[in-house]
Amino acid sequence: MKLKYGIAFVVLIWLAFPVITRSAFAVTAEVAKKCQILSAKAFPPRVPGNPAAGLLNGTGREASQYFRKCVENGGNMEGSDKQQPPQPTK
Protein backbone atom coordinates (compact mmCIF):
# COMPACT_ATOMS: atom_id res chain seq x y z
CA MET A 1 0.00 0.00 0.00
CA LYS A 2 2.77 2.47 0.94
CA LEU A 3 4.71 1.48 -2.16
CA LYS A 4 1.73 2.34 -4.36
CA TYR A 5 1.52 5.86 -2.88
CA GLY A 6 5.27 6.31 -3.20
CA ILE A 7 5.22 5.37 -6.87
CA ALA A 8 2.24 7.65 -7.50
CA PHE A 9 4.09 10.54 -5.82
CA VAL A 10 7.22 10.00 -7.91
CA VAL A 11 5.16 9.85 -11.12
CA LEU A 12 3.33 13.03 -10.14
CA ILE A 13 6.61 14.88 -9.54
CA TRP A 14 8.04 13.51 -12.79
CA LEU A 15 5.01 14.80 -14.73
CA ALA A 16 4.94 18.19 -12.98
CA PHE A 17 8.67 18.92 -13.35
CA PRO A 18 8.55 20.13 -17.00
CA VAL A 19 5.68 22.49 -16.17
CA ILE A 20 7.60 23.98 -13.24
CA THR A 21 10.86 24.46 -15.15
CA ARG A 22 9.18 25.89 -18.24
CA SER A 23 8.09 29.00 -16.35
CA ALA A 24 11.61 29.79 -15.09
CA PHE A 25 13.18 33.02 -16.33
CA ALA A 26 16.40 32.52 -18.28
CA VAL A 27 18.94 35.33 -18.07
CA THR A 28 20.47 36.24 -21.41
CA ALA A 29 24.20 36.75 -21.71
CA GLU A 30 23.73 40.38 -22.74
CA VAL A 31 21.67 41.20 -19.64
CA ALA A 32 24.13 39.40 -17.36
CA LYS A 33 27.12 41.24 -18.86
CA LYS A 34 25.38 44.61 -18.66
CA CYS A 35 24.39 44.00 -15.03
CA GLN A 36 27.91 42.86 -14.18
CA ILE A 37 29.30 46.11 -15.60
CA LEU A 38 26.71 48.21 -13.76
CA SER A 39 27.43 46.34 -10.51
CA ALA A 40 31.16 46.87 -10.93
CA LYS A 41 30.59 50.62 -11.39
CA ALA A 42 28.26 50.88 -8.39
CA PHE A 43 30.42 48.64 -6.15
CA PRO A 44 34.06 48.95 -7.25
CA PRO A 45 36.65 46.70 -5.60
CA ARG A 46 38.86 48.22 -2.92
CA VAL A 47 41.98 46.86 -4.64
CA PRO A 48 41.57 46.47 -8.43
CA GLY A 49 42.11 42.86 -9.47
CA ASN A 50 41.78 41.49 -5.93
CA PRO A 51 38.19 40.50 -5.11
CA ALA A 52 39.27 39.28 -1.66
CA ALA A 53 40.13 42.86 -0.62
CA GLY A 54 36.44 43.76 -0.43
CA LEU A 55 34.36 46.49 -1.97
CA LEU A 56 34.97 50.23 -1.84
CA ASN A 57 31.21 50.97 -1.57
CA GLY A 58 28.75 48.80 0.32
CA THR A 59 28.90 45.12 1.13
CA GLY A 60 28.89 41.95 -0.87
CA ARG A 61 25.25 41.37 0.01
CA GLU A 62 24.29 44.82 -1.30
CA ALA A 63 26.22 44.19 -4.52
CA SER A 64 24.44 40.86 -4.95
CA GLN A 65 21.04 42.45 -4.37
CA TYR A 66 21.90 45.20 -6.87
CA PHE A 67 22.87 42.61 -9.50
CA ARG A 68 19.71 40.58 -8.85
CA LYS A 69 17.54 43.70 -9.15
CA CYS A 70 19.32 44.64 -12.38
CA VAL A 71 18.63 41.20 -13.87
CA GLU A 72 14.98 41.41 -12.81
CA ASN A 73 14.73 44.79 -14.59
CA GLY A 74 16.30 43.39 -17.74
CA GLY A 75 19.51 45.40 -17.32
CA ASN A 76 17.77 48.77 -16.90
CA MET A 77 18.85 50.34 -13.62
CA GLU A 78 18.40 54.02 -14.59
CA GLY A 79 15.46 55.35 -12.61
CA SER A 80 14.41 51.93 -11.32
CA ASP A 81 15.53 52.66 -7.80
CA LYS A 82 15.22 56.21 -6.50
CA GLN A 83 17.76 55.81 -3.71
CA GLN A 84 21.18 57.39 -3.32
CA PRO A 85 24.25 55.60 -4.70
CA PRO A 86 26.06 53.43 -2.15
CA GLN A 87 28.28 55.33 0.27
CA PRO A 88 31.93 54.36 0.82
CA THR A 89 32.54 52.12 3.80
CA LYS A 90 35.42 52.67 6.19
N, C-alpha and C positions, 0 to 999 in steps of 0.2 A: 504494500500500500504506500509506504513512504517512498519507495523507489519510483513509483508511478508519478507522484507529485514532483519529485526531483527531476525526472526526465521532462515533465511538462514545463517546469520552470526554466530549464536549460533551453528547451525549444522556443519558449516565449522570448527569452533574452536574445537568442540567436536571430529570431525573426524581427525583433524590435531594433536591433543594433544598426542596420542600415538606415532606418528612419531617423534615429538619433544623430548619427554622424552626418547625414545629408544636410542638416540644418546648421552645421558648424560654419563659422565665418573663416575663410582662408585669407591670410594676409598676403598681399602681392609683394614681390621683391621691391618694386618701386616705392610703395608706401613704407615698407620697413627701412629702406635706405634713407628716405626723406626724414622719417621720424628719428632715425639714429643720428643724422646730422643735426636736426633741431635739438635733440637731447644733449648732444655734445656741445652745442652753443649755449644752451641754458645751464648746463652743469659741467663746466670744463674741469679736467683733472687738475689736481694741485701740482703735480709734476708731469709735464707732457711725456707720454710714452710709458708711464708707470701707473697702471690702474690700481696698484696696491697702496699708493700714496694717498688715496682718497680724492674727494671732490672739493673744488674751490668754493662752490656754492651748494648749499643744501646737503642732503644725505643720499645714500644709495637708494633708500626706500622712496624718497621724493623723486629721484631720477627715474626709477622704475614706474612709478605712478604717472609721471609726465609722459613717458614713452607709451604706456598702455592707453592713456587718454588720446594721444596723438594717433595711434593706430585705430582706435574707435572712431575718431573723427576723419579717418581716411587721409591723414597727413596734413590736415588743415588746422593749424594751431593759432593762426591770427584771429583774434577776436573771440575765440572759443572759450577762453577763461579770462575773466576781467580782473584777475588779481595781479599784484605786483610781481616783477621778476624775483627769483630767489635771491636772498641776501647772502653775502659771504659769511662763512662760519669761521670762528677763530679757535 
